[in-house]
């Protein structure tokens, strides 16, 4: 039974689990020992597959399904999580996220533990729980978090592996501050659901399936929901100090709590948001696009939502 998007379902403990591991971002922990103790003690058969390059996560996830895995777990960063998710589209096999990266934004979005032992425990009881979430598609490329051009691409490129190893999530903060000073405006043409056409200048455009940004509990906007059957489009019009204050207020919800007296600024003048099922983005000049943390495409692009397309393991509510 497929179930509705966002509806939690209960399942019997899985008999067989495949764990897809990206060794590149692995923390200094006894990974195999932890997995073995958790799953063996629970009476679950398990095996492990190692990624060696881009695209391996999808291939290994599909093979795991063919070999009868009842749950496919993924240990790695958000890019690896996205690859495994792509391999599970069109199946009803759940994905278990064992956060092994720096940001672990998908895990944060779903309120999942990032400690490995706690993640394993989600499927080791007599019952475990899942829900279906939306997946974004840019052409034939799926994404779970968001795609972005402008400032976001610079942040992804600036937050190097060395910087992330040294500063963790703060690497994205340093990179963001630098990009706010350096990213020039571009001309955007945005077509919403094939009907409304928006033409404006801006320093970034983001299409979000999930709202988590990876710094504390900040979100792009409280209304962004990975289970609502919609994508949220944000156009950041300018990046001056007033704009930064406005964006921070919008992201944290402070603009609604504090009221007009706090800052004599109108957030709508800095960032605009639309909820859509499809969006086309064209820019002048042509811009790079990041997809869940990897810069892999350029404008123009058409993006759409696949409602309830992926089943994920979640904590019991």
Backbone as numpy.savetxt, mean C-alpha at the origin, in Angstrom:
# Nx Ny Nz CAx CAy CAz Cx Cy Cz
-17.30 -19.38 -0.61 -18.15 -18.18 -0.61 -17.27 -16.94 -0.61
-17.46 -16.03 -1.55 -16.55 -14.91 -1.74 -16.61 -13.91 -0.60
-17.80 -13.57 -0.15 -17.91 -12.56 0.90 -17.84 -11.15 0.35
-18.41 -10.22 1.11 -18.40 -8.83 0.69 -17.09 -8.16 1.10
-16.79 -7.05 0.41 -15.59 -6.29 0.73 -15.68 -5.76 2.15
-14.61 -5.99 2.94 -14.57 -5.50 4.30 -15.28 -6.37 5.30
-16.00 -7.41 4.85 -16.73 -8.30 5.76 -15.79 -9.38 6.27
-15.65 -9.50 7.59 -14.75 -10.49 8.17 -15.38 -11.87 8.13
-14.58 -12.87 7.69 -15.04 -14.25 7.65 -14.11 -15.13 8.47
-14.67 -16.18 9.02 -13.92 -17.11 9.86 -13.63 -18.39 9.08
-12.43 -18.96 9.31 -12.02 -20.18 8.62 -11.35 -21.14 9.60
-11.38 -22.42 9.27 -10.64 -23.39 10.06 -9.14 -23.19 9.83
-8.36 -23.56 10.83 -6.91 -23.43 10.75 -6.39 -24.08 9.46
-5.52 -23.40 8.71 -5.02 -23.97 7.46 -4.13 -25.19 7.72
-4.21 -26.15 6.81 -3.36 -27.34 6.92 -2.00 -27.11 6.28
-1.96 -26.20 5.29 -0.71 -26.00 4.54 -0.51 -24.53 4.23
0.69 -24.02 4.51 1.04 -22.62 4.27 2.34 -22.56 3.47
2.39 -21.68 2.49 3.62 -21.37 1.79 4.05 -19.96 2.19
5.33 -19.78 2.54 5.85 -18.47 2.93 6.80 -17.99 1.85
6.45 -16.88 1.21 7.31 -16.26 0.20 8.16 -15.21 0.89
9.47 -15.34 0.77 10.40 -14.48 1.50 11.28 -13.70 0.54
11.34 -12.39 0.73 12.33 -11.55 0.06 13.48 -11.37 1.03
14.66 -11.93 0.75 15.75 -11.86 1.72 16.43 -10.49 1.80
16.19 -9.62 0.82 16.91 -8.35 0.77 16.69 -7.48 2.00
15.41 -7.22 2.41 15.21 -6.33 3.55 15.12 -7.05 4.89
15.50 -8.33 4.94 15.28 -9.12 6.15 15.96 -8.50 7.37
15.24 -8.48 8.46 15.81 -8.02 9.71 16.75 -9.09 10.26
17.57 -8.70 11.22 18.50 -9.66 11.82 17.76 -10.48 12.88
16.97 -11.45 12.39 16.21 -12.33 13.28 16.37 -13.76 12.76
16.19 -14.75 13.64 16.24 -16.15 13.20 14.94 -16.53 12.49
14.79 -16.08 11.26 13.52 -16.19 10.52 12.99 -17.62 10.48
13.82 -18.56 10.02 13.36 -19.94 9.86 12.97 -20.55 11.20
13.74 -20.26 12.23 13.43 -20.83 13.54 12.09 -20.34 14.05
11.81 -19.05 13.85 10.54 -18.48 14.32 9.37 -19.08 13.55
9.50 -19.14 12.22 8.43 -19.72 11.41 8.20 -21.18 11.77
9.27 -21.93 11.93 9.15 -23.36 12.21 8.47 -23.60 13.55
8.88 -22.85 14.56 8.27 -23.06 15.87 6.79 -22.71 15.85
6.45 -21.58 15.22 5.04 -21.16 15.21 4.16 -22.16 14.47
4.55 -22.53 13.27 3.68 -23.38 12.45 3.74 -24.85 12.88
4.93 -25.33 13.27 5.03 -26.72 13.72 4.21 -26.94 14.98
4.32 -26.02 15.94 3.57 -26.17 17.18 2.07 -26.13 16.94
1.66 -25.44 15.86 0.23 -25.36 15.53 -0.23 -26.52 14.67
0.68 -27.40 14.29 0.31 -28.54 13.46 0.07 -28.18 12.01
0.72 -27.12 11.53 0.54 -26.65 10.16 1.76 -27.04 9.32
1.53 -27.70 8.19 2.62 -27.96 7.25 3.01 -26.65 6.57
4.31 -26.40 6.44 4.72 -25.14 5.83 5.98 -25.35 5.00
6.13 -24.48 4.03 7.32 -24.49 3.19 7.67 -23.04 2.88
8.86 -22.85 2.31 9.34 -21.49 2.07 9.86 -21.37 0.64
9.61 -20.22 0.03 10.11 -19.89 -1.31 10.84 -18.56 -1.22
11.98 -18.44 -1.90 12.81 -17.24 -1.85 12.72 -16.48 -3.17
12.48 -15.17 -3.09 12.51 -14.35 -4.30 13.96 -13.97 -4.61
14.25 -13.87 -5.91 15.60 -13.51 -6.34 15.62 -12.25 -7.20
14.45 -11.80 -7.64 14.40 -10.62 -8.49 12.98 -10.16 -8.69
12.78 -9.04 -9.40 11.45 -8.50 -9.64 10.53 -9.52 -10.30
9.28 -9.59 -9.82 8.29 -10.48 -10.39 8.25 -11.86 -9.78
9.28 -12.23 -9.02 9.32 -13.57 -8.44 8.17 -13.81 -7.46
7.79 -12.78 -6.72 6.72 -12.95 -5.73 5.43 -13.43 -6.36
5.07 -12.88 -7.51 3.84 -13.28 -8.20 3.92 -14.72 -8.68
5.06 -15.07 -9.27 5.26 -16.43 -9.79 5.18 -17.45 -8.66
5.86 -17.16 -7.56 5.88 -18.10 -6.43 4.51 -18.21 -5.77
3.76 -17.12 -5.72 2.41 -17.17 -5.14 1.50 -18.04 -5.99
1.57 -17.88 -7.31 0.73 -18.71 -8.19 1.09 -20.19 -8.06
2.38 -20.48 -7.98 2.81 -21.87 -7.84 2.33 -22.46 -6.52
2.36 -21.63 -5.45 1.89 -22.10 -4.15 0.41 -22.49 -4.20
-0.38 -21.68 -4.90 -1.81 -22.00 -5.05 -1.98 -23.30 -5.82
-1.22 -23.47 -6.90 -1.30 -24.70 -7.70 -0.91 -25.92 -6.88
0.02 -25.74 -5.93 0.49 -26.85 -5.11 -0.37 -27.10 -3.88
-1.47 -26.35 -3.75 -2.43 -26.64 -2.70 -2.28 -25.86 -1.41
-1.52 -24.78 -1.41 -1.41 -23.96 -0.20 -2.77 -23.33 0.13
-3.16 -23.40 1.38 -4.43 -22.82 1.80 -4.26 -21.36 2.20
-3.05 -20.97 2.55 -2.69 -19.58 2.84 -1.31 -19.35 2.25
-1.11 -18.19 1.61 0.21 -17.79 1.13 0.66 -16.61 1.98
1.73 -16.82 2.74 2.28 -15.76 3.57 3.41 -15.06 2.82
3.65 -13.79 3.17 4.72 -13.03 2.53 5.51 -12.30 3.58
6.84 -12.48 3.53 7.76 -11.77 4.42 8.67 -10.92 3.55
8.50 -9.61 3.64 9.28 -8.69 2.81 8.68 -7.31 2.91
9.15 -6.41 2.05 8.63 -5.06 2.03 7.33 -4.96 1.27
6.82 -3.73 1.16 5.53 -3.53 0.50 5.57 -3.91 -0.98
6.73 -3.77 -1.63 6.85 -4.19 -3.02 6.65 -5.68 -3.17
7.21 -6.47 -2.25 7.03 -7.92 -2.29 5.60 -8.30 -1.96
5.01 -7.60 -1.00 3.59 -7.84 -0.67 2.72 -7.62 -1.90
3.00 -6.54 -2.65 2.22 -6.25 -3.85 2.38 -7.36 -4.89
3.61 -7.86 -5.05 3.84 -8.94 -6.03 3.08 -10.20 -5.67
3.14 -10.60 -4.40 2.41 -11.79 -3.97 0.90 -11.59 -4.15
0.42 -10.41 -3.83 -1.00 -10.11 -4.03 -1.38 -10.27 -5.50
-0.53 -9.81 -6.40 -0.81 -9.94 -7.83 -0.94 -11.40 -8.22
-0.12 -12.26 -7.63 -0.20 -13.68 -7.93 -1.44 -14.35 -7.38
-2.09 -13.73 -6.40 -3.28 -14.32 -5.78 -4.58 -13.76 -6.34
-4.50 -12.74 -7.20 -5.73 -12.21 -7.81 -6.42 -13.30 -8.62
-7.74 -13.33 -8.52 -8.50 -14.35 -9.24 -8.61 -15.65 -8.49
-8.02 -15.74 -7.29 -8.17 -16.92 -6.44 -8.88 -16.50 -5.16
-9.23 -17.48 -4.33 -9.82 -17.17 -3.03 -8.84 -17.53 -1.91
-7.57 -17.73 -2.29 -6.53 -18.07 -1.30 -6.10 -16.80 -0.58
-6.13 -16.78 0.74 -5.78 -15.56 1.49 -4.27 -15.31 1.52
-3.91 -14.03 1.64 -2.53 -13.62 1.83 -2.34 -13.23 3.30
-1.29 -13.80 3.92 -0.90 -13.45 5.28 0.33 -12.57 5.20
0.26 -11.35 5.71 1.37 -10.41 5.64 2.20 -10.49 6.91
3.47 -10.88 6.75 4.42 -10.93 7.85 5.43 -9.81 7.60
5.16 -8.62 8.11 5.92 -7.43 7.74 7.41 -7.59 7.92
8.17 -7.53 6.82 9.61 -7.66 6.90 10.34 -6.49 6.29
9.62 -5.42 5.94 10.23 -4.28 5.29 10.42 -3.11 6.24
10.73 -1.95 5.65 10.93 -0.73 6.44 9.60 -0.07 6.77
8.77 0.13 5.74 7.53 0.84 5.95 6.39 -0.04 6.43
6.25 -1.23 5.82 5.15 -2.15 6.15 3.80 -1.42 6.11
3.58 -0.65 5.06 2.39 0.20 5.00 1.10 -0.60 4.82
1.18 -1.70 4.04 -0.03 -2.51 3.85 -0.44 -3.12 5.19
0.53 -3.62 5.94 0.22 -4.16 7.27 -0.37 -3.09 8.18
0.19 -1.88 8.12 -0.34 -0.79 8.94 -1.77 -0.44 8.55
-2.04 -0.42 7.25 -3.38 -0.11 6.76 -4.40 -1.10 7.31
-4.01 -2.37 7.41 -4.93 -3.41 7.84 -4.85 -3.67 9.34
-4.08 -2.83 10.06 -3.92 -2.93 11.52 -3.37 -4.31 11.90
-2.37 -4.76 11.15 -1.75 -6.05 11.41 -0.46 -5.88 12.20
-0.09 -6.87 13.01 1.16 -6.77 13.75 2.35 -6.86 12.80
3.41 -6.13 13.11 4.63 -6.21 12.30 5.68 -7.09 12.95
5.46 -7.51 14.19 6.35 -8.48 14.82 6.05 -9.85 14.25
7.09 -10.57 13.80 6.90 -11.83 13.08 6.10 -12.85 13.88
6.44 -13.03 15.14 5.73 -14.03 15.96 4.24 -13.72 16.03
3.91 -12.44 16.21 2.50 -12.04 16.30 1.77 -12.26 14.98
2.47 -12.00 13.87 1.86 -12.24 12.57 1.55 -13.71 12.35
2.47 -14.58 12.73 2.23 -16.02 12.58 1.03 -16.47 13.40
0.88 -15.88 14.59 -0.22 -16.29 15.47 -1.59 -16.08 14.84
-1.70 -15.19 13.84 -2.99 -14.91 13.24 -3.63 -16.14 12.61
-2.81 -17.13 12.20 -3.37 -18.33 11.56 -3.13 -19.59 12.37
-2.60 -19.47 13.58 -2.22 -20.65 14.35 -3.27 -21.11 15.36
-4.35 -20.36 15.49 -5.44 -20.80 16.37 -6.36 -21.76 15.64
-7.38 -22.23 16.32 -8.33 -23.15 15.68 -9.12 -22.46 14.56
-9.30 -21.16 14.66 -9.96 -20.39 13.60 -9.07 -19.19 13.26
-9.11 -18.79 12.00 -8.46 -17.54 11.61 -9.45 -16.72 10.78
-9.12 -15.45 10.54 -10.09 -14.52 9.98 -9.52 -13.81 8.75
-10.40 -13.57 7.78 -10.00 -12.88 6.56 -11.07 -11.86 6.17
-10.66 -10.94 5.30 -11.63 -10.09 4.63 -11.11 -9.77 3.24
-12.00 -9.35 2.37 -11.65 -9.01 1.01 -11.43 -7.51 0.91
-10.36 -7.12 0.20 -10.04 -5.71 0.02 -9.95 -5.37 -1.47
-10.02 -4.09 -1.77 -9.91 -3.63 -3.15 -8.46 -3.65 -3.60
-8.28 -3.75 -4.91 -6.96 -3.66 -5.53 -7.04 -2.62 -6.64
-6.05 -1.75 -6.73 -5.98 -0.81 -7.84 -5.25 -1.44 -9.01
-5.59 -0.99 -10.22 -4.92 -1.47 -11.43 -4.52 -0.29 -12.29
-3.24 -0.20 -12.62 -2.75 0.78 -13.58 -2.35 0.01 -14.82
-3.19 0.06 -15.86 -2.99 -0.84 -16.99 -3.16 -2.26 -16.50
-2.10 -3.08 -16.63 -2.14 -4.45 -16.11 -1.33 -4.59 -14.83
-0.92 -3.47 -14.24 -0.10 -3.49 -13.02 -0.97 -3.26 -11.79
-1.10 -4.26 -10.91 -1.91 -4.05 -9.70 -1.14 -3.26 -8.64
-1.88 -2.62 -7.75 -1.26 -1.97 -6.59 -2.23 -2.02 -5.42
-1.68 -2.05 -4.22 -2.47 -2.10 -3.00 -2.54 -0.76 -2.30
-1.46 0.01 -2.35 -1.39 1.28 -1.63 -1.77 2.44 -2.52
-0.84 2.87 -3.37 -1.13 4.03 -4.21 -0.10 4.13 -5.32
-0.48 4.89 -6.34 0.46 5.30 -7.37 0.59 6.81 -7.26
1.74 7.33 -7.66 1.92 8.77 -7.55 2.98 9.28 -8.50
2.83 10.51 -8.92 3.84 11.18 -9.73 4.11 12.55 -9.12
5.28 13.10 -9.43 5.68 14.37 -8.83 6.50 14.13 -7.58
6.12 14.74 -6.47 6.89 14.66 -5.23 7.10 13.22 -4.79
6.07 12.37 -4.89 6.19 11.00 -4.40 7.32 10.24 -5.07
7.51 10.43 -6.36 8.57 9.72 -7.06 9.93 10.14 -6.50
10.11 11.44 -6.28 11.36 11.92 -5.71 11.61 11.36 -4.33
10.56 11.23 -3.52 10.71 10.67 -2.18 11.17 9.21 -2.26
10.54 8.44 -3.15 10.91 7.03 -3.31 12.37 6.90 -3.73
12.80 7.75 -4.67 14.18 7.66 -5.16 15.18 8.18 -4.13
14.78 9.18 -3.35 15.69 9.78 -2.38 15.87 8.90 -1.14
14.81 8.15 -0.78 14.87 7.28 0.40 15.56 5.98 0.02
16.88 6.02 -0.06 17.67 4.88 -0.50 17.67 3.78 0.56
18.12 2.57 0.16 18.22 1.46 1.10 19.12 1.83 2.28
20.24 2.52 2.00 21.15 2.91 3.06 20.48 3.86 4.05
19.72 4.82 3.51 19.03 5.78 4.37 17.96 5.09 5.20
17.22 4.14 4.60 16.19 3.42 5.34 16.79 2.52 6.41
17.95 1.88 6.10 18.61 1.05 7.10 19.07 1.89 8.29
19.46 3.14 8.02 19.98 4.00 9.07 18.88 4.67 9.89
17.83 5.15 9.21 16.82 5.96 9.88 15.42 5.35 9.90
15.21 4.20 9.25 13.89 3.59 9.22 12.89 4.48 8.51
11.68 4.63 9.10 10.63 5.41 8.46 10.99 6.89 8.33
11.88 7.38 9.19 12.28 8.79 9.10 12.98 9.09 7.78
13.48 8.06 7.10 14.11 8.27 5.80 13.13 8.93 4.84
11.85 8.54 4.93 10.83 9.12 4.05 10.55 10.57 4.41
10.67 10.89 5.70 10.46 12.27 6.14 11.55 13.17 5.58
12.82 12.75 5.74 13.92 13.56 5.21 13.79 13.73 3.70
13.46 12.63 3.03 13.32 12.69 1.57 12.18 13.61 1.17
11.08 13.57 1.93 9.93 14.41 1.62 10.24 15.88 1.78
10.96 16.24 2.84 11.31 17.65 3.05 12.16 18.16 1.89
13.11 17.34 1.45 13.97 17.76 0.35 13.17 17.93 -0.93
12.26 16.98 -1.20 11.48 17.05 -2.44 10.50 18.22 -2.45
9.97 18.59 -1.28 9.08 19.74 -1.21 9.78 21.01 -1.68
11.08 21.04 -1.53 11.85 22.22 -1.94 12.27 22.15 -3.41
12.32 20.94 -3.98 12.94 20.79 -5.29 11.98 20.45 -6.43
10.78 19.95 -6.13 9.89 19.47 -7.19 9.19 20.63 -7.90
9.34 20.76 -9.21 8.67 21.83 -9.95 7.21 21.47 -10.25
6.41 22.45 -10.60 5.03 22.20 -10.98 4.97 21.59 -12.38
3.91 20.82 -12.62 3.62 20.28 -13.94 2.16 20.58 -14.26
1.80 20.47 -15.53 0.41 20.66 -15.94 -0.27 19.30 -15.99
-1.40 19.19 -15.29 -2.14 17.93 -15.20 -3.48 18.03 -15.93
-3.83 16.95 -16.63 -5.20 16.76 -17.13 -5.68 15.45 -16.53
-6.73 15.53 -15.72 -7.23 14.38 -14.98 -8.69 14.14 -15.39
-8.97 12.92 -15.88 -10.33 12.56 -16.31 -10.91 11.61 -15.28
-12.01 12.02 -14.64 -12.63 11.27 -13.55 -13.81 10.45 -14.07
-13.72 9.11 -13.94 -14.79 8.19 -14.35 -15.23 8.43 -15.79
-14.29 8.85 -16.63 -14.58 9.04 -18.03 -15.46 10.22 -18.35
-15.74 11.06 -17.37 -16.69 12.16 -17.56 -16.05 13.52 -17.28
-15.81 13.80 -15.99 -15.32 15.12 -15.59 -13.84 15.27 -15.91
-13.47 16.38 -16.51 -12.08 16.66 -16.87 -11.56 17.81 -16.01
-10.46 17.56 -15.32 -9.82 18.56 -14.47 -8.50 18.97 -15.13
-8.27 20.26 -15.29 -7.00 20.75 -15.81 -6.44 21.75 -14.81
-5.22 21.45 -14.31 -4.63 22.31 -13.27 -3.14 22.04 -13.19
-2.42 23.00 -12.61 -1.00 22.80 -12.33 -0.85 22.24 -10.93
0.22 21.45 -10.71 0.45 20.88 -9.40 1.83 20.31 -9.27
2.20 19.94 -8.05 3.52 19.34 -7.80 3.42 17.84 -7.56
2.21 17.30 -7.44 2.05 15.86 -7.26 0.62 15.45 -7.51
0.45 14.23 -8.00 -0.87 13.61 -8.10 -0.74 12.21 -7.54
-1.67 11.85 -6.67 -1.67 10.54 -6.02 -3.02 9.88 -6.24
-3.00 8.59 -6.61 -4.22 7.79 -6.69 -4.09 6.72 -5.62
-4.94 6.78 -4.60 -4.78 5.94 -3.41 -5.87 4.90 -3.29
-5.45 3.66 -3.07 -6.37 2.60 -2.67 -6.42 2.52 -1.15
-5.29 2.83 -0.50 -5.18 2.84 0.95 -4.65 4.20 1.40
-4.96 4.58 2.63 -4.62 5.93 3.08 -3.33 6.07 3.86
-2.78 4.97 4.37 -1.61 5.03 5.24 -0.41 5.63 4.51
0.30 6.55 5.18 1.49 7.15 4.57 2.78 6.72 5.25
2.69 6.04 6.41 3.89 5.46 7.00 4.58 6.30 8.04
4.02 7.43 8.42 4.60 8.25 9.48 3.58 8.34 10.61
3.85 7.64 11.70 2.89 7.59 12.79 1.56 7.05 12.30
0.47 7.74 12.64 -0.86 7.33 12.18 -1.41 8.28 11.11
-0.51 9.01 10.46 -0.94 9.92 9.41 -1.55 9.16 8.25
-2.61 9.72 7.69 -3.25 9.16 6.51 -3.42 10.27 5.48
-3.58 9.87 4.22 -3.85 10.87 3.19 -5.13 11.62 3.47
-6.13 10.91 3.96 -7.40 11.50 4.39 -8.17 10.42 5.12
-8.92 10.77 6.16 -9.68 9.76 6.90 -10.69 9.01 6.05
-11.13 9.60 4.95 -12.15 8.97 4.11 -11.62 7.87 3.22
-10.30 7.75 3.06 -9.74 6.72 2.18 -9.90 5.36 2.85
-10.52 4.41 2.13 -10.86 3.10 2.69 -10.53 2.02 1.68
-9.74 1.05 2.09 -9.30 -0.01 1.19 -10.42 -0.99 0.86
-11.59 -0.78 1.45 -12.72 -1.69 1.21 -13.95 -0.99 0.65
-13.81 0.23 0.11 -15.00 0.98 -0.29 -15.32 0.90 -1.77
-14.54 0.14 -2.55 -14.80 0.03 -3.98 -14.45 1.27 -4.78
-13.66 2.17 -4.18 -13.28 3.42 -4.83 -11.78 3.65 -4.71
-11.26 4.47 -5.61 -9.92 5.01 -5.49 -10.05 6.49 -5.18
-9.11 7.04 -4.41 -9.13 8.46 -4.08 -7.99 9.16 -4.79
-8.34 10.20 -5.54 -7.37 10.97 -6.32 -7.08 12.27 -5.59
-5.79 12.56 -5.40 -5.36 13.79 -4.74 -4.46 14.57 -5.69
-4.73 15.85 -5.84 -3.87 16.74 -6.60 -3.30 17.77 -5.64
-1.98 17.73 -5.46 -1.28 18.70 -4.61 -0.86 19.86 -5.50
-1.45 21.01 -5.25 -1.31 22.12 -6.19 -0.02 22.90 -6.01
0.45 23.07 -4.77 1.69 23.81 -4.56 2.34 23.36 -3.26
3.61 23.63 -3.14 4.37 23.11 -2.00 5.11 24.22 -1.27
4.39 25.30 -0.92 5.01 26.32 -0.07 4.71 26.00 1.39
5.20 26.80 2.30 5.05 26.48 3.71 3.59 26.47 4.14
2.79 27.37 3.56 1.37 27.39 3.90 0.69 26.11 3.41
1.12 25.67 2.20 0.55 24.44 1.67 0.89 23.23 2.52
2.12 23.20 3.05 2.52 22.08 3.89 1.66 22.03 5.15
1.42 23.21 5.76 0.58 23.27 6.96 -0.82 22.77 6.63
-1.36 23.19 5.50 -2.71 22.78 5.11 -2.78 21.28 4.88
-1.76 20.75 4.18 -1.76 19.31 3.90 -1.67 18.51 5.19
-0.82 18.94 6.12 -0.70 18.24 7.39 -2.03 18.25 8.14
-2.71 19.40 8.10 -4.01 19.47 8.75 -5.03 18.55 8.13
-5.02 18.46 6.81 -5.97 17.60 6.12 -5.67 16.13 6.39
-4.37 15.78 6.40 -3.98 14.39 6.61 -4.32 13.91 8.01
-4.21 14.77 9.00 -4.45 14.37 10.39 -5.87 14.62 10.85
-6.65 15.33 10.05 -8.00 15.66 10.46 -8.09 16.90 11.33
-6.95 17.58 11.58 -6.95 18.75 12.45 -7.73 19.91 11.85
-7.81 19.93 10.52 -8.55 21.03 9.89 -10.02 21.00 10.27
-10.54 19.82 10.61 -11.96 19.71 10.99 -12.15 19.91 12.49
-11.08 19.64 13.27 -11.20 19.74 14.71 -10.92 21.14 15.24
-9.96 21.83 14.61 -9.51 23.12 15.13 -10.43 24.25 14.71
-10.91 24.22 13.49 -11.79 25.28 13.04 -11.06 26.37 12.30
-11.82 27.34 11.81 -11.26 28.39 10.95 -10.35 29.36 11.70
-10.47 29.41 13.03 -9.70 30.41 13.77 -8.21 30.08 13.80
-7.85 28.78 13.67 -6.46 28.39 13.89 -5.54 28.92 12.80
-5.88 28.70 11.54 -5.12 29.25 10.43 -6.10 29.86 9.45
-5.80 31.04 8.99 -6.66 31.69 8.00 -6.26 31.18 6.62
-6.38 29.85 6.45 -5.98 29.19 5.21 -7.10 28.26 4.77
-7.23 28.09 3.48 -8.25 27.20 2.92 -7.55 25.99 2.32
-7.70 24.82 2.97 -7.01 23.61 2.51 -7.39 23.23 1.09
-8.60 23.57 0.69 -9.03 23.21 -0.66 -8.21 23.92 -1.73
-7.55 25.02 -1.35 -6.73 25.73 -2.31 -5.39 25.02 -2.56
-5.03 24.07 -1.66 -3.74 23.40 -1.78 -3.87 21.97 -2.29
-4.85 21.23 -1.80 -5.00 19.84 -2.21 -6.48 19.57 -2.48
-6.73 18.89 -3.59 -8.10 18.56 -3.98 -8.24 17.05 -4.04
-9.40 16.53 -3.64 -9.62 15.09 -3.55 -10.90 14.70 -4.27
-10.84 13.56 -5.00 -12.02 13.00 -5.64 -12.04 11.49 -5.38
-13.22 10.89 -5.23 -13.38 9.44 -5.11 -13.96 8.92 -6.43
-13.26 7.96 -7.05 -13.63 7.51 -8.40 -13.45 6.00 -8.51
-13.98 5.47 -9.63 -13.73 4.07 -9.99 -12.63 3.98 -11.05
-12.53 5.01 -11.91 -11.45 5.07 -12.90 -10.94 6.50 -13.00
-9.66 6.63 -13.35 -9.10 7.96 -13.56 -8.01 7.87 -14.62
-7.99 8.85 -15.50 -6.92 8.96 -16.49 -6.07 10.17 -16.13
-4.75 10.01 -16.18 -3.83 11.09 -15.81 -2.88 11.35 -16.97
-2.87 12.61 -17.44 -1.91 13.06 -18.44 -1.16 14.26 -17.87
0.12 14.38 -18.21 0.91 15.49 -17.67 1.79 16.10 -18.75
2.14 17.34 -18.53 3.13 18.04 -19.36 4.08 18.77 -18.41
5.34 18.32 -18.33 5.98 17.26 -19.12 5.58 15.87 -18.66
6.02 14.84 -19.39 5.82 13.45 -18.98 6.54 13.22 -17.66
5.87 12.53 -16.72 6.44 12.30 -15.39 6.57 10.81 -15.08
7.59 10.47 -14.28 7.71 9.12 -13.76 6.58 8.85 -12.78
6.22 7.56 -12.64 5.18 7.15 -11.70 5.73 6.06 -10.79
5.49 6.21 -9.48 5.85 5.14 -8.54 4.60 4.34 -8.23
4.78 3.03 -8.12 3.69 2.11 -7.80 4.08 1.31 -6.56
3.41 1.58 -5.44 3.71 0.90 -4.18 5.20 0.90 -3.87
5.86 2.03 -4.13 7.25 2.19 -3.74 8.27 1.92 -4.81
7.86 1.49 -6.01 8.79 1.24 -7.10 8.45 2.14 -8.28
9.46 2.82 -8.83 9.26 3.70 -9.98 9.33 2.85 -11.24
8.16 2.60 -11.87 8.13 1.62 -12.95 7.34 2.08 -14.17
6.85 3.31 -14.20 6.01 3.72 -15.32 6.11 5.23 -15.52
5.48 5.71 -16.58 5.42 7.14 -16.89 3.99 7.51 -17.29
3.68 8.80 -17.17 2.40 9.29 -17.66 2.43 9.32 -19.19
1.26 9.19 -19.84 -0.11 9.09 -19.30 -0.45 7.66 -18.89
-1.42 7.53 -17.98 -1.87 6.23 -17.50 -3.37 6.29 -17.19
-4.00 5.10 -17.28 -5.39 4.92 -16.85 -5.39 3.97 -15.67
-6.06 4.37 -14.60 -6.08 3.59 -13.36 -7.52 3.26 -13.02
-7.74 2.04 -12.53 -9.10 1.61 -12.17 -9.05 0.78 -10.89
-10.20 0.57 -10.28 -10.28 -0.22 -9.05 -10.90 -1.58 -9.35
-10.38 -2.61 -8.70 -10.98 -3.95 -8.71 -11.57 -4.18 -7.32
-12.87 -3.99 -7.15 -13.46 -4.11 -5.81 -13.38 -5.55 -5.28
-13.03 -5.69 -4.01 -13.06 -6.99 -3.31 -12.22 -8.04 -4.01
-11.10 -7.66 -4.61 -10.35 -8.57 -5.48 -9.37 -9.46 -4.75
-9.04 -9.14 -3.49 -7.99 -9.88 -2.78 -8.46 -10.23 -1.38
-8.24 -11.48 -1.00 -8.54 -11.91 0.37 -7.26 -11.84 1.21
-7.36 -11.22 2.38 -6.20 -11.08 3.27 -6.57 -11.58 4.67
-5.55 -12.11 5.36 -5.71 -12.51 6.75 -5.68 -11.27 7.63
-6.62 -11.17 8.56 -6.70 -10.00 9.43 -6.79 -10.47 10.89
-6.57 -9.53 11.80 -6.75 -9.82 13.22 -8.22 -9.89 13.54
-8.56 -10.68 14.52 -9.97 -10.79 14.92 -10.45 -9.48 15.49
-11.60 -9.00 15.03 -12.12 -7.70 15.47 -12.86 -7.84 16.80
